[in-house]
Amino acid sequence: MARLVFDWPIGERRAVRQVLQVYDFGLKDLTPVWDKFIPNIRRRHSVTFRQMASPFGETWAPLSSAYAAWKAVHFPGKRILERTGALRRAASTKGAPGQFIKIDPLAFTFAVSRLSGAFDVGRIHQLGGSKMPRRTWLGLKLPDDLIALQAQIKGYLLRLKGKAVAIGRGRAF
């Protein structure tokens, strides 16, 4: 499996750390937050493919004229990064073949496995290659997705606090 890892832009790292500083609350398990946030990631990737641009708005490089002509004959009507739709589905459809999700209490991994034999189509487009331009398709839109994550963490903490108060235990964190 090709594990695609993206890094937060340098200017956003501080904000990300602030959002994810859950240890200050004594919170040891964000699994319910991840369960609600992962659909946001799938929606983001659906938009990415529809707009043919990276999650941060960078338009994908056009196909070379030779490849565009070949693709028009062999895969008529298919867009950039799409022949069969497998990559798009793996990135945006729950339970699609090739989608890999691993949830841990304080982190999760969202990845797309190798979909076409020896050629790792997702990885080569994400990173680019010697003869292929980079077309970033995996990632989050900042600050929008970070704000959504922050809201989900805050909502989860408030629900925990409310449950603890409701049963008379005081603070939840």
ROVEX-892784 format. One record per atom (N, C-alpha, C, O): residue in one letter; atom name; x, z, y. Coordinates in Angstrom, 1 decimal. Example, Ala and Ser with C-alpha at 12.3 -4.5 7.8 and 13.67 -1.06 7.14 Angstrom:
! residues 2
  aa  at      px      pz      py
   A   N    13.2     7.8    -5.7
   A  CA    12.3     7.8    -4.5
   A   C    13.2     7.8    -3.3
   A   O    14.2     8.5    -3.3
   S   N    12.8     7.1    -2.2
   S  CA    13.7     7.1    -1.1
   S   C    12.9     7.9     0.0
   S   O    13.4     8.0     1.1
***
This chain:
! residues 173
  aa  at      px      pz      py
   M   N     0.8     0.0    -1.2
   M  CA     0.0     0.0     0.0
   M   C     0.9     0.0     1.2
   M   O     1.9     0.7     1.3
   A   N     0.5    -0.8     2.2
   A  CA     1.2    -0.7     3.5
   A   C     0.5     0.3     4.3
   A   O    -0.7     0.3     4.6
   R   N     1.3     1.3     4.7
   R  CA     0.7     2.3     5.5
   R   C     1.1     2.0     7.0
   R   O     2.2     2.0     7.4
   L   N     0.1     1.8     7.7
   L  CA     0.3     1.4     9.1
   L   C     0.2     2.7    10.0
   L   O    -0.8     3.4    10.0
   V   N     1.2     2.9    10.7
   V  CA     1.3     4.1    11.6
   V   C     1.4     3.7    13.0
   V   O     2.3     2.8    13.3
   F   N     0.6     4.2    13.9
   F  CA     0.7     3.9    15.3
   F   C     1.0     5.1    16.0
   F   O     0.7     6.2    15.6
   D   N     1.7     5.0    17.1
   D  CA     2.1     6.1    17.9
   D   C     1.4     6.1    19.2
   D   O     1.0     5.1    19.7
   W   N     1.1     7.3    19.7
   W  CA     0.5     7.4    21.0
   W   C     1.4     6.9    22.1
   W   O     2.6     7.2    22.0
   P   N     1.0     6.2    23.1
   P  CA     1.8     5.9    24.2
   P   C     2.4     7.1    24.8
   P   O     1.8     8.2    24.9
   I   N     3.6     7.0    25.3
   I  CA     4.4     8.1    25.9
   I   C     3.5     8.9    26.9
   I   O     3.5    10.1    26.9
   G   N     2.9     8.2    27.8
   G  CA     2.1     8.9    28.8
   G   C     0.9     9.7    28.3
   G   O     0.4    10.5    29.0
   E   N     0.5     9.4    27.1
   E  CA    -0.7    10.1    26.5
   E   C    -0.3    11.2    25.5
   E   O    -1.2    12.0    25.1
   R   N     1.0    11.3    25.2
   R  CA     1.3    12.3    24.2
   R   C     1.0    13.7    24.6
   R   O     0.5    14.5    23.7
   R   N     1.2    14.0    25.8
   R  CA     0.9    15.4    26.3
   R   C    -0.6    15.7    26.2
   R   O    -1.0    16.7    25.7
   A   N    -1.4    14.7    26.5
   A  CA    -2.9    14.9    26.4
   A   C    -3.3    15.1    25.0
   A   O    -4.2    15.9    24.7
   V   N    -2.7    14.3    24.1
   V  CA    -3.0    14.4    22.7
   V   C    -2.7    15.7    22.1
   V   O    -3.5    16.4    21.4
   R   N    -1.5    16.2    22.5
   R  CA    -1.1    17.5    22.0
   R   C    -2.0    18.6    22.5
   R   O    -2.4    19.5    21.8
   Q   N    -2.5    18.5    23.8
   Q  CA    -3.4    19.5    24.3
   Q   C    -4.7    19.5    23.6
   Q   O    -5.3    20.5    23.3
   V   N    -5.2    18.3    23.2
   V  CA    -6.5    18.2    22.5
   V   C    -6.4    18.8    21.1
   V   O    -7.3    19.5    20.6
   L   N    -5.2    18.6    20.5
   L  CA    -5.1    19.0    19.1
   L   C    -4.5    20.3    18.9
   L   O    -4.1    20.7    17.8
   Q   N    -4.3    21.1    20.0
   Q  CA    -3.7    22.4    19.9
   Q   C    -4.8    23.4    19.4
   Q   O    -5.3    24.3    20.1
   V   N    -5.2    23.2    18.1
   V  CA    -6.3    24.0    17.6
   V   C    -5.8    25.3    17.0
   V   O    -6.6    26.2    16.8
   Y   N    -4.5    25.5    16.9
   Y  CA    -4.0    26.7    16.4
   Y   C    -4.3    27.9    17.3
   Y   O    -4.4    29.0    16.9
   D   N    -4.4    27.6    18.6
   D  CA    -4.7    28.6    19.6
   D   C    -6.0    29.2    19.3
   D   O    -6.3    30.4    19.7
   F   N    -6.9    28.5    18.6
   F  CA    -8.2    29.1    18.3
   F   C    -8.3    29.7    16.9
   F   O    -9.3    30.2    16.5
   G   N    -7.2    29.6    16.2
   G  CA    -7.1    30.1    14.8
   G   C    -7.9    29.2    13.9
   G   O    -8.1    29.6    12.7
   L   N    -8.2    28.0    14.3
   L  CA    -8.9    27.0    13.5
   L   C    -8.0    26.4    12.5
   L   O    -6.9    25.9    12.8
   K   N    -8.3    26.5    11.2
   K  CA    -7.5    26.0    10.2
   K   C    -8.0    24.7     9.5
   K   O    -7.3    24.1     8.6
   D   N    -9.2    24.3     9.8
   D  CA    -9.8    23.2     9.1
   D   C   -10.6    22.3    10.0
   D   O   -11.7    22.8    10.4
   L   N   -10.2    21.1    10.3
   L  CA   -10.9    20.2    11.1
   L   C   -11.6    19.1    10.3
   L   O   -12.0    18.1    10.9
   T   N   -11.8    19.3     9.0
   T  CA   -12.4    18.3     8.2
   T   C   -13.7    17.9     8.7
   T   O   -14.0    16.7     8.7
   P   N   -14.6    18.8     9.1
   P  CA   -15.9    18.3     9.7
   P   C   -15.7    17.4    10.9
   P   O   -16.5    16.5    11.1
   V   N   -14.7    17.6    11.7
   V  CA   -14.4    16.8    12.9
   V   C   -14.0    15.4    12.4
   V   O   -14.4    14.4    12.9
   W   N   -13.1    15.4    11.5
   W  CA   -12.6    14.1    11.0
   W   C   -13.7    13.3    10.4
   W   O   -13.8    12.1    10.6
   D   N   -14.6    13.9     9.6
   D  CA   -15.7    13.2     9.0
   D   C   -16.6    12.5    10.1
   D   O   -17.1    11.5     9.8
   K   N   -16.7    13.1    11.2
   K  CA   -17.5    12.5    12.3
   K   C   -16.7    11.5    13.1
   K   O   -17.2    10.6    13.7
   F   N   -15.3    11.7    13.2
   F  CA   -14.5    10.9    14.0
   F   C   -14.1     9.5    13.3
   F   O   -14.0     8.5    14.0
   I   N   -14.0     9.5    12.0
   I  CA   -13.6     8.3    11.3
   I   C   -14.6     7.2    11.6
   I   O   -14.1     6.0    11.7
   P   N   -15.9     7.4    11.6
   P  CA   -16.7     6.2    12.0
   P   C   -16.4     5.7    13.4
   P   O   -16.6     4.5    13.6
   N   N   -15.9     6.5    14.3
   N  CA   -15.5     6.0    15.6
   N   C   -14.3     5.0    15.4
   N   O   -14.3     3.9    16.1
   I   N   -13.4     5.3    14.5
   I  CA   -12.3     4.4    14.3
   I   C   -12.8     3.1    13.7
   I   O   -12.3     2.0    14.1
   R   N   -13.7     3.2    12.7
   R  CA   -14.2     1.9    12.2
   R   C   -14.9     1.1    13.3
   R   O   -14.8    -0.1    13.3
   R   N   -15.7     1.7    14.1
   R  CA   -16.4     1.0    15.2
   R   C   -15.3     0.4    16.2
   R   O   -15.5    -0.8    16.6
   R   N   -14.3     1.1    16.5
   R  CA   -13.2     0.6    17.3
   R   C   -12.6    -0.7    16.7
   R   O   -12.4    -1.6    17.4
   H   N   -12.3    -0.6    15.4
   H  CA   -11.7    -1.8    14.7
   H   C   -12.7    -3.0    14.7
   H   O   -12.3    -4.1    14.8
   S   N   -14.0    -2.7    14.6
   S  CA   -15.0    -3.8    14.6
   S   C   -14.9    -4.5    16.0
   S   O   -15.0    -5.7    16.0
   V   N   -14.9    -3.7    17.0
   V  CA   -14.8    -4.3    18.4
   V   C   -13.5    -5.1    18.5
   V   O   -13.5    -6.1    19.1
   T   N   -12.4    -4.5    18.0
   T  CA   -11.1    -5.2    18.1
   T   C   -11.2    -6.6    17.5
   T   O   -10.7    -7.5    18.1
   F   N   -11.7    -6.7    16.3
   F  CA   -11.8    -8.0    15.7
   F   C   -12.8    -8.9    16.4
   F   O   -12.6   -10.1    16.6
   R   N   -13.9    -8.4    16.9
   R  CA   -14.9    -9.2    17.7
   R   C   -14.3    -9.7    19.0
   R   O   -14.5   -10.9    19.3
   Q   N   -13.5    -8.9    19.6
   Q  CA   -12.9    -9.3    20.9
   Q   C   -11.6   -10.0    20.8
   Q   O   -11.0   -10.6    21.7
   M   N   -11.0   -10.0    19.5
   M  CA    -9.7   -10.6    19.2
   M   C    -8.7   -10.1    20.2
   M   O    -7.9   -10.9    20.8
   A   N    -8.6    -8.8    20.3
   A  CA    -7.7    -8.1    21.2
   A   C    -7.3    -6.8    20.6
   A   O    -8.1    -6.2    19.8
   S   N    -6.2    -6.2    21.0
   S  CA    -5.8    -4.9    20.5
   S   C    -6.7    -3.9    21.0
   S   O    -7.5    -4.1    21.9
   P   N    -6.7    -2.7    20.4
   P  CA    -7.6    -1.6    20.9
   P   C    -7.4    -1.3    22.3
   P   O    -8.2    -0.7    23.0
   F   N    -6.2    -1.6    22.8
   F  CA    -5.8    -1.3    24.2
   F   C    -6.0    -2.5    25.1
   F   O    -5.6    -2.4    26.3
   G   N    -6.7    -3.5    24.6
   G  CA    -7.1    -4.7    25.5
   G   C    -6.1    -5.8    25.5
   G   O    -6.3    -6.8    26.3
   E   N    -5.0    -5.8    24.8
   E  CA    -4.0    -6.9    24.7
   E   C    -4.6    -8.0    23.9
   E   O    -4.7    -7.9    22.7
   T   N    -4.9    -9.2    24.5
   T  CA    -5.4   -10.3    23.8
   T   C    -4.4   -10.8    22.7
   T   O    -3.2   -10.9    23.0
   W   N    -5.0   -11.1    21.5
   W  CA    -4.1   -11.6    20.5
   W   C    -3.5   -12.9    20.8
   W   O    -4.2   -13.8    21.5
   A   N    -2.3   -13.2    20.4
   A  CA    -1.6   -14.5    20.6
   A   C    -2.5   -15.5    19.9
   A   O    -3.0   -15.3    18.8
   P   N    -2.6   -16.7    20.5
   P  CA    -3.3   -17.8    19.9
   P   C    -2.6   -18.3    18.7
   P   O    -1.4   -18.1    18.5
   L   N    -3.3   -19.0    17.8
   L  CA    -2.7   -19.6    16.6
   L   C    -1.8   -20.8    17.1
   L   O    -2.1   -21.4    18.1
   S   N    -0.7   -21.1    16.4
   S  CA     0.0   -22.3    16.7
   S   C    -0.9   -23.5    16.5
   S   O    -1.8   -23.4    15.7
   S   N    -0.6   -24.6    17.2
   S  CA    -1.5   -25.7    17.1
   S   C    -1.5   -26.3    15.7
   S   O    -2.6   -26.7    15.2
   A   N    -0.4   -26.3    15.0
   A  CA    -0.3   -26.8    13.6
   A   C    -1.2   -25.9    12.7
   A   O    -1.9   -26.4    11.9
   Y   N    -1.0   -24.6    12.8
   Y  CA    -1.8   -23.7    11.9
   Y   C    -3.3   -23.8    12.3
   Y   O    -4.1   -23.7    11.4
   A   N    -3.6   -23.8    13.6
   A  CA    -5.0   -23.9    14.0
   A   C    -5.7   -25.2    13.4
   A   O    -6.8   -25.1    13.0
   A   N    -5.0   -26.3    13.4
   A  CA    -5.5   -27.5    12.8
   A   C    -5.7   -27.4    11.3
   A   O    -6.7   -27.8    10.8
   W   N    -4.7   -26.8    10.6
   W  CA    -4.8   -26.5     9.2
   W   C    -6.0   -25.6     8.9
   W   O    -6.8   -25.8     8.0
   K   N    -6.1   -24.5     9.7
   K  CA    -7.2   -23.5     9.4
   K   C    -8.5   -24.1     9.7
   K   O    -9.5   -23.8     9.0
   A   N    -8.7   -25.0    10.7
   A  CA   -10.0   -25.6    11.0
   A   C   -10.5   -26.4     9.8
   A   O   -11.7   -26.5     9.6
   V   N    -9.5   -27.0     9.1
   V  CA    -9.9   -27.8     7.9
   V   C   -10.2   -26.9     6.7
   V   O   -11.2   -27.1     6.0
   H   N    -9.4   -25.9     6.4
   H  CA    -9.5   -25.1     5.2
   H   C   -10.4   -23.9     5.4
   H   O   -10.9   -23.4     4.4
   F   N   -10.5   -23.4     6.6
   F  CA   -11.3   -22.2     6.8
   F   C   -12.1   -22.4     8.1
   F   O   -11.9   -21.7     9.1
   P   N   -13.0   -23.4     8.1
   P  CA   -13.7   -23.8     9.3
   P   C   -14.5   -22.6     9.9
   P   O   -15.2   -21.9     9.2
   G   N   -14.4   -22.4    11.2
   G  CA   -15.2   -21.4    11.9
   G   C   -14.6   -20.0    11.8
   G   O   -15.1   -19.1    12.4
   K   N   -13.5   -19.8    11.1
   K  CA   -12.9   -18.5    11.0
   K   C   -12.0   -18.2    12.2
   K   O   -11.4   -19.1    12.7
   R   N   -12.1   -17.0    12.7
   R  CA   -11.3   -16.6    13.9
   R   C    -9.9   -16.2    13.5
   R   O    -9.5   -16.1    12.4
   I   N    -9.2   -15.8    14.6
   I  CA    -7.8   -15.3    14.4
   I   C    -7.9   -14.0    13.5
   I   O    -8.9   -13.2    13.7
   L   N    -7.0   -13.8    12.6
   L  CA    -6.9   -12.7    11.7
   L   C    -8.1   -12.7    10.7
   L   O    -8.4   -11.7    10.1
   E   N    -8.7   -13.9    10.5
   E  CA    -9.8   -13.9     9.5
   E   C    -9.7   -15.2     8.7
   E   O    -9.8   -16.3     9.3
   R   N    -9.6   -15.0     7.4
   R  CA    -9.8   -16.1     6.5
   R   C   -11.0   -15.7     5.6
   R   O   -12.0   -16.5     5.6
   T   N   -10.9   -14.6     4.9
   T  CA   -12.0   -14.2     4.0
   T   C   -12.8   -13.0     4.6
   T   O   -13.9   -12.8     4.2
   G   N   -12.3   -12.4     5.6
   G  CA   -12.9   -11.2     6.2
   G   C   -12.5    -9.9     5.6
   G   O   -13.0    -8.8     6.0
   A   N   -11.6   -10.0     4.6
   A  CA   -11.2    -8.7     3.9
   A   C   -10.5    -7.7     4.8
   A   O   -10.8    -6.5     4.7
   L   N    -9.6    -8.2     5.7
   L  CA    -8.9    -7.3     6.6
   L   C    -9.9    -6.7     7.6
   L   O    -9.9    -5.4     7.8
   R   N   -10.8    -7.4     8.1
   R  CA   -11.8    -6.9     9.1
   R   C   -12.7    -5.9     8.4
   R   O   -12.9    -4.8     8.9
   R   N   -13.2    -6.2     7.2
   R  CA   -14.0    -5.3     6.5
   R   C   -13.3    -4.0     6.1
   R   O   -13.8    -2.9     6.3
   A   N   -12.0    -4.1     5.7
   A  CA   -11.2    -2.9     5.3
   A   C   -11.0    -2.0     6.5
   A   O   -10.9    -0.8     6.4
   A   N   -10.9    -2.6     7.7
   A  CA   -10.7    -1.8     8.9
   A   C   -12.0    -1.3     9.5
   A   O   -11.9    -0.3    10.2
   S   N   -13.1    -1.9     9.2
   S  CA   -14.3    -1.5     9.9
   S   C   -15.6    -1.1     9.1
   S   O   -16.6    -0.7     9.7
   T   N   -15.5    -1.3     7.8
   T  CA   -16.7    -1.0     7.0
   T   C   -16.4     0.1     6.0
   T   O   -15.4     0.1     5.3
   K   N   -17.3     1.1     6.0
   K  CA   -17.1     2.3     5.2
   K   C   -17.1     1.9     3.7
   K   O   -17.9     1.1     3.2
   G   N   -16.1     2.3     3.0
   G  CA   -15.9     2.1     1.6
   G   C   -15.4     0.7     1.2
   G   O   -15.4     0.4     0.0
   A   N   -15.0    -0.1     2.2
   A  CA   -14.6    -1.5     1.9
   A   C   -13.3    -1.4     1.0
   A   O   -12.5    -0.6     1.2
   P   N   -13.2    -2.4     0.1
   P  CA   -11.9    -2.5    -0.6
   P   C   -10.7    -2.6     0.4
   P   O   -10.8    -3.3     1.4
   G   N    -9.7    -1.9     0.0
   G  CA    -8.5    -1.9     0.9
   G   C    -8.4    -0.8     1.9
   G   O    -7.4    -0.5     2.4
   Q   N    -9.6    -0.1     2.2
   Q  CA    -9.6     1.0     3.2
   Q   C    -9.1     2.2     2.5
   Q   O    -9.5     2.6     1.4
   F   N    -8.1     2.9     3.1
   F  CA    -7.5     4.1     2.6
   F   C    -7.7     5.2     3.6
   F   O    -7.2     5.1     4.8
   I   N    -8.4     6.3     3.2
   I  CA    -8.5     7.4     4.1
   I   C    -8.1     8.7     3.3
   I   O    -8.6     8.9     2.2
   K   N    -7.3     9.5     3.9
   K  CA    -6.9    10.7     3.4
   K   C    -7.1    11.8     4.4
   K   O    -6.6    11.8     5.5
   I   N    -8.0    12.8     4.1
   I  CA    -8.3    13.8     5.0
   I   C    -7.7    15.1     4.6
   I   O    -7.8    15.6     3.4
   D   N    -6.9    15.7     5.5
   D  CA    -6.3    17.0     5.3
   D   C    -7.0    17.9     6.4
   D   O    -7.6    17.4     7.3
   P   N    -6.8    19.2     6.2
   P  CA    -7.5    20.1     7.2
   P   C    -7.2    19.9     8.6
   P   O    -8.0    20.0     9.5
   L   N    -5.9    19.6     9.0
   L  CA    -5.6    19.4    10.4
   L   C    -5.0    18.0    10.7
   L   O    -4.5    17.8    11.8
   A   N    -5.3    17.1     9.8
   A  CA    -4.8    15.7    10.1
   A   C    -5.6    14.7     9.1
   A   O    -6.1    15.2     8.1
   F   N    -5.6    13.5     9.5
   F  CA    -6.1    12.5     8.6
   F   C    -5.3    11.2     8.7
   F   O    -4.6    10.9     9.7
   T   N    -5.3    10.4     7.6
   T  CA    -4.7     9.1     7.6
   T   C    -5.7     8.1     7.4
   T   O    -6.6     8.2     6.5
   F   N    -5.7     7.0     8.2
   F  CA    -6.6     5.9     8.1
   F   C    -5.6     4.7     8.0
   F   O    -4.9     4.4     8.9
   A   N    -5.7     4.0     6.9
   A  CA    -4.8     2.9     6.6
   A   C    -5.6     1.8     5.9
   A   O    -6.7     2.0     5.4
   V   N    -5.0     0.6     5.8
   V  CA    -5.5    -0.5     5.1
   V   C    -4.4    -0.9     4.1
   V   O    -3.3    -1.2     4.5
   S   N    -4.8    -1.0     2.8
   S  CA    -3.8    -1.4     1.8
   S   C    -3.5    -2.9     1.8
   S   O    -4.2    -3.6     2.5
   R   N    -2.5    -3.2     1.1
   R  CA    -2.1    -4.6     0.9
   R   C    -3.3    -5.4     0.3
   R   O    -3.9    -5.0    -0.7
   L   N    -3.8    -6.4     0.9
   L  CA    -5.0    -7.1     0.5
   L   C    -4.8    -8.4    -0.2
   L   O    -5.7    -8.9    -0.8
   S   N    -3.6    -9.0     0.0
   S  CA    -3.4   -10.4    -0.6
   S   C    -2.1   -10.5    -1.3
   S   O    -1.2   -11.3    -0.9
   G   N    -2.0    -9.8    -2.4
   G  CA    -0.8   -10.0    -3.2
   G   C     0.5    -9.6    -2.5
   G   O     0.7    -8.6    -2.0
   A   N     1.4   -10.6    -2.6
   A  CA     2.8   -10.4    -2.1
   A   C     2.8   -10.3    -0.6
   A   O     3.8    -9.8     0.0
   F   N     1.9   -10.9     0.1
   F  CA     1.9   -11.0     1.6
   F   C     1.0    -9.9     2.1
   F   O    -0.2    -9.9     1.9
   D   N     1.6    -9.0     2.8
   D  CA     0.9    -7.9     3.4
   D   C     0.3    -8.3     4.8
   D   O     0.9    -8.1     5.8
   V   N    -0.9    -8.9     4.7
   V  CA    -1.5    -9.5     5.9
   V   C    -1.7    -8.5     7.1
   V   O    -1.4    -8.9     8.2
   G   N    -2.1    -7.3     6.8
   G  CA    -2.4    -6.4     7.8
   G   C    -1.1    -5.9     8.5
   G   O    -1.1    -5.9     9.7
   R   N    -0.1    -5.6     7.7
   R  CA     1.2    -5.2     8.3
   R   C     1.9    -6.2     9.1
   R   O     2.4    -6.0    10.2
   I   N     1.9    -7.5     8.6
   I  CA     2.6    -8.5     9.3
   I   C     1.9    -8.8    10.6
   I   O     2.6    -9.1    11.6
   H   N     0.6    -8.8    10.7
   H  CA    -0.1    -9.0    12.0
   H   C     0.1    -7.8    12.9
   H   O     0.3    -8.0    14.1
   Q   N     0.1    -6.6    12.4
   Q  CA     0.2    -5.4    13.2
   Q   C     1.6    -5.4    13.9
   Q   O     1.7    -5.1    15.1
   L   N     2.6    -5.7    13.1
   L  CA     4.0    -5.6    13.6
   L   C     4.6    -6.9    14.0
   L   O     5.6    -6.9    14.8
   G   N     4.1    -8.0    13.6
   G  CA     4.7    -9.3    13.9
   G   C     5.8    -9.6    12.9
   G   O     6.3    -8.7    12.1
   G   N     6.3   -10.8    12.9
   G  CA     7.4   -11.2    12.0
   G   C     8.2   -12.3    12.6
   G   O     8.0   -12.6    13.8
   S   N     9.2   -12.8    11.9
   S  CA    10.1   -13.8    12.4
   S   C     9.4   -15.0    12.9
   S   O     9.8   -15.6    13.9
   K   N     8.3   -15.4    12.3
   K  CA     7.6   -16.6    12.7
   K   C     6.1   -16.3    13.0
   K   O     5.3   -17.2    13.2
   M   N     5.8   -15.0    13.1
   M  CA     4.4   -14.7    13.4
   M   C     4.4   -13.7    14.6
   M   O     5.1   -12.7    14.5
   P   N     3.6   -14.0    15.6
   P  CA     3.5   -13.0    16.7
   P   C     2.8   -11.8    16.3
   P   O     1.9   -11.8    15.4
   R   N     3.0   -10.7    17.0
   R  CA     2.3    -9.4    16.7
   R   C     0.9    -9.5    17.3
   R   O     0.7   -10.0    18.4
   R   N     0.0    -9.2    16.4
   R  CA    -1.4    -9.1    16.8
   R   C    -2.0    -7.7    16.4
   R   O    -2.5    -7.6    15.3
   T   N    -1.8    -6.8    17.3
   T  CA    -2.2    -5.4    17.0
   T   C    -3.7    -5.3    16.8
   T   O    -4.5    -5.6    17.7
   W   N    -4.1    -4.8    15.6
   W  CA    -5.5    -4.6    15.3
   W   C    -5.8    -3.2    14.9
   W   O    -7.0    -2.8    15.0
   L   N    -4.8    -2.4    14.6
   L  CA    -5.1    -1.0    14.1
   L   C    -4.7    -0.1    15.2
   L   O    -3.6    -0.2    15.8
   G   N    -5.6     0.8    15.6
   G  CA    -5.2     1.8    16.6
   G   C    -6.5     2.3    17.3
   G   O    -7.6     2.0    16.9
   L   N    -6.2     3.1    18.3
   L  CA    -7.3     3.6    19.1
   L   C    -7.2     3.2    20.6
   L   O    -6.1     2.8    21.0
   K   N    -8.3     3.2    21.3
   K  CA    -8.3     2.9    22.7
   K   C    -8.2     4.2    23.5
   K   O    -9.0     5.1    23.3
   L   N    -7.2     4.3    24.3
   L  CA    -7.0     5.5    25.1
   L   C    -7.4     5.2    26.5
   L   O    -7.1     4.1    27.0
   P   N    -8.0     6.1    27.2
   P  CA    -8.3     7.5    26.8
   P   C    -9.6     7.6    26.1
   P   O   -10.0     8.7    25.7
   D   N   -10.4     6.5    25.9
   D  CA   -11.8     6.6    25.4
   D   C   -11.9     7.4    24.1
   D   O   -12.7     8.3    24.0
   D   N   -11.1     7.0    23.1
   D  CA   -11.2     7.6    21.8
   D   C   -10.6     9.0    21.8
   D   O   -11.1     9.9    21.1
   L   N    -9.7     9.3    22.7
   L  CA    -9.2    10.7    22.8
   L   C   -10.2    11.6    23.4
   L   O   -10.4    12.7    23.0
   I   N   -11.0    11.1    24.4
   I  CA   -12.1    11.8    25.0
   I   C   -13.2    12.1    23.9
   I   O   -13.7    13.2    23.9
   A   N   -13.5    11.1    23.1
   A  CA   -14.5    11.3    22.0
   A   C   -14.0    12.3    21.0
   A   O   -14.8    13.2    20.6
   L   N   -12.7    12.3    20.7
   L  CA   -12.2    13.3    19.7
   L   C   -12.2    14.7    20.4
   L   O   -12.6    15.6    19.7
   Q   N   -11.9    14.8    21.6
   Q  CA   -11.9    16.1    22.3
   Q   C   -13.3    16.6    22.3
   Q   O   -13.5    17.8    22.1
   A   N   -14.3    15.8    22.6
   A  CA   -15.7    16.2    22.6
   A   C   -16.1    16.7    21.2
   A   O   -16.9    17.7    21.1
   Q   N   -15.7    16.0    20.2
   Q  CA   -16.1    16.4    18.8
   Q   C   -15.4    17.7    18.4
   Q   O   -16.1    18.6    17.8
   I   N   -14.2    17.9    18.8
   I  CA   -13.5    19.2    18.5
   I   C   -14.2    20.3    19.3
   I   O   -14.5    21.4    18.7
   K   N   -14.5    20.1    20.6
   K  CA   -15.2    21.1    21.4
   K   C   -16.6    21.4    20.8
   K   O   -16.9    22.6    20.7
   G   N   -17.3    20.4    20.4
   G  CA   -18.6    20.7    19.8
   G   C   -18.5    21.5    18.5
   G   O   -19.3    22.3    18.3
   Y   N   -17.5    21.1    17.7
   Y  CA   -17.3    21.9    16.5
   Y   C   -17.0    23.3    16.7
   Y   O   -17.5    24.2    16.1
   L   N   -16.1    23.6    17.7
   L  CA   -15.8    24.9    18.1
   L   C   -17.0    25.7    18.6
   L   O   -17.1    26.9    18.3
   L   N   -17.8    25.1    19.4
   L  CA   -19.0    25.7    19.9
   L   C   -20.0    26.1    18.8
   L   O   -20.6    27.1    18.8
   R   N   -20.1    25.1    17.8
   R  CA   -21.0    25.4    16.7
   R   C   -20.5    26.6    15.9
   R   O   -21.2    27.4    15.4
   L   N   -19.1    26.6    15.7
   L  CA   -18.5    27.8    14.9
   L   C   -18.8    29.1    15.7
   L   O   -19.1    30.1    15.1
   K   N   -18.6    29.0    17.0
   K  CA   -18.8    30.2    17.8
   K   C   -20.2    30.7    17.7
   K   O   -20.5    31.9    17.5
   G   N   -21.2    29.7    17.8
   G  CA   -22.6    30.0    17.7
   G   C   -23.0    30.6    16.4
   G   O   -23.7    31.6    16.3
   K   N   -22.4    30.1    15.3
   K  CA   -22.7    30.7    14.0
   K   C   -22.2    32.1    13.8
   K   O   -22.8    33.0    13.3
   A   N   -21.0    32.3    14.4
   A  CA   -20.4    33.6    14.3
   A   C   -21.2    34.6    15.1
   A   O   -21.4    35.8    14.6
   V   N   -21.6    34.3    16.3
   V  CA   -22.4    35.1    17.1
   V   C   -23.8    35.4    16.4
   V   O   -24.3    36.5    16.5
   A   N   -24.4    34.3    15.8
   A  CA   -25.7    34.5    15.2
   A   C   -25.7    35.5    14.1
   A   O   -26.7    36.1    13.8
   I   N   -24.6    35.6    13.4
   I  CA   -24.5    36.5    12.2
   I   C   -23.8    37.8    12.6
   I   O   -23.6    38.6    11.7
   G   N   -23.6    38.0    13.9
   G  CA   -23.1    39.3    14.3
   G   C   -21.6    39.5    14.1
   G   O   -21.2    40.7    14.1
   R   N   -20.8    38.5    14.0
   R  CA   -19.4    38.7    13.8
   R   C   -18.6    38.6    15.0
   R   O   -17.3    38.7    15.0
   G   N   -19.2    38.4    16.1
   G  CA   -18.4    38.2    17.4
   G   C   -17.9    36.8    17.5
   G   O   -18.5    35.8    17.2
   R   N   -16.6    36.7    17.9
   R  CA   -16.0    35.4    18.2
   R   C   -15.6    34.7    16.9
   R   O   -15.2    35.3    15.9
   A   N   -15.8    33.4    16.9
   A  CA   -15.5    32.6    15.7
   A   C   -14.0    32.2    15.7
   A   O   -13.5    31.8    14.7
   F   N   -13.3    32.4    16.8
   F  CA   -11.9    32.0    16.9
   F   C   -11.2    33.0    17.7
   F   O    -9.9    32.9    17.9
***
